[in-house]
Amino acid sequence: MERWMPLAGGWLGSGLAAVAASAAFAQAQAPAYPAKPVRLLVPFAAGGATDVPTRILATKLAERMGSPFIIDNRPGAGGAIGTATVARAEPDGYSVLVTATPFVVSPHVYPKLGYDTLKDFAQVAQFASSPNVLVVHPSLGVKSVKELIALARPQPGKLDWASSGVGGGQHLFGELFMSMAGIKVTHVSYKGSSAAIADVLGGQVKIGFPGIAIALPHHNAGRLLALGVTTAQRSAQMPDVPSIAEAGVPGYDATFWMGLSVPAKTARPAIDALHRETVALVKAPDVVEGFRKAGTDVAASGPEQFRAFVLAEYAKWGKVVRTVGIKPD
C-alpha cells in the first residue's frame, strides 16, 4: 500500500492535469461570441414604436461586438408569432428577441402560443422605455381627455379607435383607458402601427394610441391632437401634453418598454456579453440623443433586474386582460 498510493496519486495528478489542460485548450479554441451574424428578431411590423430604437441598438451592437446584428421583423398575433420563432431557436445566442410590453400580454390573450413566456426565455437587458399617446383626429372636435370622455359616454360603441393589433401595447393601453374612463369605444385592429396611424390621420378612425415616436411629428404639425401621454408623468418629449392621469383619469399608468431576451438555455457567457455591451452603449451620448429624437428614453438593467420587471408586468397586464375580457381576433 505504501508503494501503491504515491504511484496512484501520481497517476491521478497527471490525469487531472491532462483534463485541465484539455479544457483550457478547448476554451482557448472556442470562438469568441459573437463569431457570426446575430439575428435580432422584432415581433412587430417595421415602422412601429420599436423600429428606430432597435435599429440604433443593432448598429451600435455590431460596432461594439464586431459582428452584424440583422433585424428580422416577424409581426402578428400581438408579437406572439415572432416570439414563438425565437422560443424554438437554438439557444446559442444568435437568435435574440426584442422583448416589449406585448411579450407579457400575449400569453393572457392567446391560449395556445406554443411557448411558455416565463419558462422558455431568459432576460438579457432592458434598453428603452417610452409612453404611448392618446391622439384624436381634429375633426372629432375634442381638445381634452375630459371632452373625449364626455363625448363618448352617452353614445357607447358609436366612436371607434385604432390599435396596431390585438394584444399589442396600443390595444392594452387603449382598453385600460376605456375601462378606467368608463366609456365604450369600438376597437379596430390593424396589422401594425403604420396601418393604424394611417387611418387615424385620414380620419377613417378618430382615435389612436400610437407610440410617442409616431405621434410627435403629427402632433407638432397639427395633423393629430395629442390629449395625453400614457405614463404617470408628462414626457420631456411632449411637455405641453398632460398625462392621462392628470387630464381626467386618475391612476392611469402604462409604459411601453423594450429589452432583449434569448431562449432559456442560452449559455451565460453569451447573455453576459450581450448585457454588458447593451448597457454600455445605451449610456453613450449619441445613443441617448438618437433615442430622444425617436421619442424614447434609454433604460439599462441587468438580467436579474429585467427578469423581476418582466414578472411584475406579466402579473399587471394579466389582470387587465381578465378584467376587460380581451379575446383574440
SVG drawing of the C-alpha trace seen along z (x, -y; Angstrom):
<svg xmlns="http://www.w3.org/2000/svg" viewBox="-76 -73 83 75">
<polyline fill="none" stroke="black" stroke-width="0.4" points="0.0,0.0 2.8,-2.4 4.3,-1.8 0.8,-1.9 -0.7,-5.2 2.1,-7.5 2.1,-5.8 -1.8,-6.1 -1.6,-9.6 0.9,-10.3 -1.4,-8.8 -4.3,-10.7 -2.5,-14.0 -1.3,-13.5 -4.8,-12.7 -6.3,-15.7 -3.6,-17.9 -4.3,-16.5 -8.0,-17.1 -7.5,-20.7 -5.1,-21.3 -7.6,-19.8 -10.4,-22.0 -8.2,-25.1 -7.2,-24.2 -10.8,-23.7 -11.8,-27.0 -8.9,-28.8 -10.0,-27.2 -13.7,-28.2 -14.6,-31.2 -15.4,-34.4 -19.0,-35.4 -20.3,-36.5 -18.5,-34.6 -21.2,-35.1 -24.2,-37.3 -26.8,-37.7 -30.5,-37.7 -32.3,-40.4 -35.9,-39.3 -38.6,-42.0 -42.1,-40.5 -43.7,-43.6 -44.1,-45.3 -41.4,-47.7 -42.2,-51.4 -43.7,-50.9 -42.6,-52.1 -39.8,-49.6 -38.3,-50.5 -35.9,-53.4 -34.5,-52.3 -34.0,-48.8 -32.1,-49.9 -29.9,-52.2 -29.2,-49.3 -28.4,-46.9 -26.0,-49.3 -24.2,-50.0 -24.0,-46.4 -22.5,-45.5 -19.9,-48.2 -19.1,-47.2 -19.1,-43.4 -17.6,-43.1 -20.4,-41.1 -23.6,-42.0 -26.8,-42.3 -29.6,-41.6 -33.1,-42.9 -35.8,-40.3 -39.4,-41.6 -42.0,-38.9 -45.3,-40.6 -48.6,-39.0 -50.8,-38.0 -49.6,-40.7 -46.0,-39.7 -46.6,-36.0 -45.6,-34.8 -42.1,-36.3 -41.7,-35.3 -42.5,-31.7 -39.8,-31.7 -37.1,-32.6 -38.5,-30.2 -37.9,-27.4 -34.4,-28.6 -31.1,-27.1 -30.1,-28.5 -26.7,-29.6 -27.0,-33.4 -27.5,-34.0 -31.3,-34.4 -32.2,-37.3 -35.8,-38.6 -36.6,-42.3 -38.9,-41.9 -41.6,-44.6 -44.7,-45.1 -46.8,-42.6 -44.4,-39.9 -46.2,-39.8 -49.7,-40.4 -50.0,-37.8 -50.0,-34.8 -53.1,-36.1 -54.8,-36.8 -53.8,-33.8 -54.4,-30.4 -52.2,-28.3 -48.9,-30.2 -46.7,-27.2 -44.3,-28.5 -44.2,-29.5 -43.4,-33.2 -41.8,-32.8 -40.1,-29.4 -38.8,-29.4 -36.9,-32.7 -34.0,-34.3 -33.9,-38.0 -30.7,-39.9 -31.3,-43.6 -33.9,-46.3 -32.8,-49.1 -35.7,-51.6 -39.0,-52.8 -41.5,-55.4 -45.1,-56.4 -47.8,-56.0 -50.0,-58.9 -53.8,-59.2 -54.4,-61.1 -57.5,-62.2 -58.2,-63.4 -59.0,-67.2 -62.4,-66.5 -63.6,-64.8 -63.9,-68.2 -62.5,-67.5 -59.5,-69.1 -59.0,-67.3 -59.4,-63.9 -62.4,-65.1 -64.1,-66.3 -63.4,-63.0 -65.0,-61.1 -68.0,-63.4 -68.5,-62.8 -68.1,-59.1 -70.0,-58.2 -73.6,-58.9 -73.0,-57.1 -71.4,-53.7 -69.9,-52.0 -70.5,-54.8 -66.9,-56.1 -64.0,-53.9 -60.3,-53.7 -57.3,-52.1 -54.6,-49.9 -51.6,-48.0 -53.2,-44.6 -55.0,-42.5 -52.8,-42.0 -50.3,-44.7 -49.2,-47.6 -51.6,-50.1 -54.5,-47.7 -53.8,-47.2 -53.2,-50.8 -56.4,-51.8 -58.5,-49.1 -57.1,-50.2 -58.1,-53.8 -61.6,-52.9 -62.2,-50.7 -60.9,-53.3 -62.7,-56.2 -66.0,-54.2 -66.6,-54.5 -67.2,-52.1 -65.5,-52.8 -65.2,-50.3 -61.8,-48.8 -60.4,-48.5 -57.4,-46.2 -54.7,-46.7 -51.6,-44.7 -49.0,-47.1 -48.6,-50.7 -48.2,-52.2 -51.5,-50.9 -53.3,-52.1 -51.9,-55.6 -52.6,-56.0 -56.3,-55.6 -56.3,-57.9 -54.5,-60.5 -57.1,-60.0 -60.0,-60.4 -61.4,-57.0 -60.9,-56.2 -60.9,-59.1 -58.8,-57.9 -55.5,-56.1 -52.8,-55.2 -49.6,-55.3 -46.1,-55.4 -44.7,-58.8 -42.2,-58.5 -45.1,-58.1 -47.4,-60.7 -44.9,-63.5 -44.4,-64.7 -48.1,-64.6 -48.9,-66.5 -46.4,-69.1 -47.7,-69.5 -51.3,-69.8 -52.4,-66.7 -53.4,-65.0 -54.2,-66.4 -52.4,-64.7 -54.7,-64.6 -52.5,-62.8 -49.4,-60.5 -49.9,-57.1 -47.2,-57.3 -48.0,-58.7 -45.8,-61.7 -45.5,-64.0 -42.9,-63.2 -40.0,-65.5 -40.6,-64.9 -44.1,-66.5 -44.0,-68.8 -47.2,-70.6 -49.2,-67.4 -50.6,-66.3 -50.5,-62.7 -53.8,-60.9 -53.8,-60.6 -53.7,-64.3 -56.0,-65.1 -59.0,-63.2 -58.3,-59.5 -56.5,-59.4 -54.3,-56.4 -53.8,-55.6 -50.3,-54.5 -48.9,-52.4 -45.4,-52.3 -44.1,-50.7 -40.7,-49.1 -38.2,-47.3 -35.4,-44.8 -33.6,-41.7 -34.4,-38.1 -33.0,-34.8 -34.0,-31.1 -33.9,-29.9 -31.0,-27.5 -28.7,-30.1 -25.2,-29.9 -24.5,-32.5 -21.3,-33.9 -23.5,-35.0 -26.1,-36.5 -23.4,-38.4 -21.7,-39.6 -25.0,-41.0 -25.9,-42.5 -22.5,-44.2 -22.4,-45.7 -26.1,-46.8 -25.8,-48.6 -22.6,-50.3 -23.9,-51.5 -27.2,-53.0 -25.1,-55.3 -23.4,-56.8 -24.4,-60.4 -25.1,-59.7 -27.4,-56.8 -29.2,-58.8 -29.7,-61.6 -30.8,-59.2 -33.4,-57.6 -34.6,-61.1 -35.2,-62.1 -37.3,-59.0 -39.3,-59.9 -37.8,-57.1 -35.8,-57.1 -32.9,-54.8 -33.0,-52.2 -30.4,-49.9 -30.9,-46.9 -29.2,-43.5 -30.7,-40.0 -31.9,-39.7 -33.4,-43.1 -35.1,-42.8 -36.4,-39.4 -38.1,-40.8 -39.6,-43.6 -41.0,-41.2 -42.6,-39.1 -44.3,-42.2 -45.5,-43.4 -46.8,-39.9 -49.0,-40.0 -50.2,-43.6 -51.3,-43.1 -52.7,-39.6 -55.1,-41.3 -56.1,-43.9 -56.8,-41.3 -59.0,-39.3 -60.8,-42.4 -61.5,-43.8 -62.1,-40.4 -59.8,-40.8 -60.1,-38.0 -58.0,-37.2 -59.3,-38.2"/>
</svg>
